[in-house]
Structures are given as structure tokens and as C-alpha cells.
């Protein structure tokens, strides 16, 4: 079993790029039908009638795709992650369209040992999601709790 990533493994300023998520019209419509049924997420025609220019993914769908790439990038077995208390500064900067291929660049902004739990710490990140044209489509700052190596 691989060694899990722990709090001590993160270096402030370090960046890591990962992921390759291919976006399809079918998935955009399926997600929107369940969770964000606005017309421009459900039909090409409605998207063209608005400033989007065509069918585009819900921002929440883009978040879910980013989460999938993040989980796929975790070490097999125990990742060392203890979950997250939340994210800051979520921004959807460009629509995501069918045919886009997404990837993530994650940069470590800061890390802090827990004052109340000596066995863990918080890692503060800045994540950017880019399409295949290297255009920024979303950014957000997750806070992730990690176990400390004993």
C-alpha cells in the first residue's frame, strides 16, 4: 500500500497540474436536468439565445468534474485527507462547453497546524481549472485537512 500524503508533505508555493476530463453534451444535460435545470444548461438553442453562445455546463457541474479529477489524482488507498471545512472565492470565469477537456493546477498557499488537534493540520490551496485551450474556466481556494505523520 502506498504511503498516504500527510500534512508534512505539502510545501508552500509548490504547484501540481493534473487531470483530464472530457466534457460531453449528454453529461451536461443529465447533470442540469437533475441539479440545475436552467435552459442554457439543457439545450443548445437556449444557450445560443443567451450570451453563452451554446449549451454550457452548470458551474456546479464544473465543480463536480473538478472534484472527480481531484479524487482520481489521490494516491491509491489512504490519501491522508481528512475532508474539508469548505472553499473560499469560487469563481466561474468562462463557460464550459461540450468537447472541452479540463485539467487542474493546484498551488499550495499556506498550511497551519491545528491548535486543538495535534494529529492534523489545514492546507490552503488555490485551484485553477483550465480547458484544452488553456483558458481559465474556474478557480477556487479549498481548505483541506490532512493527518500528520507520526
N, C-alpha and C positions, 0 to 999 in steps of 0.2 A: 504494500500500500504506500503511495507517495506521501511525503511529508506535507502536512497542511501549511498553507500560508498563515503566518501569525503576525501579530502587531509589529514585532521587531523587524519583520521582513520589508516593511514599507519605508521608503526613503523620500523625504520631502523634495519635490522638484522632479522626481522621476516620472516619465511618461511611458505608456504602453498602448500600442494600437492592436486591435483585434476585431474579429467578427466578419461575417459576410452573410448578409440576409437579403434574399431576393424577394422583392415585393410583387404580389400578383393582384390583379383586379378582383379575382374571386375572393381572396382573403380580405381585401379592403372592404368589400360589400358584406361579407359574412360578419366581420367584426362590427361594422357600423350597424348592421341590422340588429345585432344583439345589444350593443352598448352606446352607440352614438348615432342614431338614425336621422341625421341631418341630410337633406337632399344631395349636397355636393359630395357626400361620402357614399352615396347609394347609386348615383348614375353619372355617366359621362356627360350627358346633356345638361344636367343641373350644375355640374362643375364648370362647364363651358359658359353657362349663363352668368356665372359669378366671376370674381377676379382671379379665381384659382386656375381657370383655363382648361379644366378637365377633372375627371374623377381623382380624388385625393384621399389619402388615409387620414383618419382621425388622429389628432395629436396623442390621444390616449392609446391608440393602436401603435403609434411610433414609440411610445414609452414601453409598451409590452414587447415590441420587437427588440428594443434595446436591452430589456431585461433578459430576453431569451439569449441574445448574444453574450451577455454578461455571465449567465449561468453556464452556457456552453464553454466559456473560457476558464471556468474554475477548475482547479485540479480535481482529478477523479477521487471519489471517496470524500473524505473530510476536507472542506475548503478552509476551515478556520474561521469563517464568517459566522457571527452570532446574530445576524439580521441587521436591521437599520431602523433608527428612530425617525427617519424622514429624509427629505431632499429640500434643498433651497434653490431659488432662482431658476425654475423650469421655464425655458423659452422655446417656442416653436418658431423658427426663423424662416423656414421655407417649406412649402408643401412637399409631401412625399407622394409620388405617383407610381402607378403600376409600371413595372420594368426597372425601377430604381434598385440598386444594390447598396445596402447600408453597411457601414463599419463604424467603430467607436475608437476615439482617442481618449484615454483616461490619464489625468495628471494628478499626482498627489500634492495637495495644497498645504496640508498640515496634519499632525497627529498628536493626540493627547492621551496620556494615561488616565484611567478612571480614578477619581479620588475615593469613590465608595467601593469599588470592586478592583482589588489589586491584580486580579487574574485576567483583566481585559483593558482595551483602550479603544478610542474612536479614531478613525481615519477619515479625513475630509478630502474629497476629490472634486475635480472639475471634469465632467464628461462631455465630450462633443461627439455628435453623430453626424457623419458625412454621407452624402450619396456618392455614386460612382463618378460624378463629375467634380468631386472634391468640394462640393458646396455644403456649407453647414446647414443642416435641417433642424437640429435640436441641440440644446445644451442644458445641463442641469448639474447641480452640486450635491451628490449624495454624501451622507454621513454613514459610515459602515462600522459596526462594532466587530472587533476581532479579538480572539483569545490571545493571551500572551504565552509565549513558550516558557515552559517551567525550567 
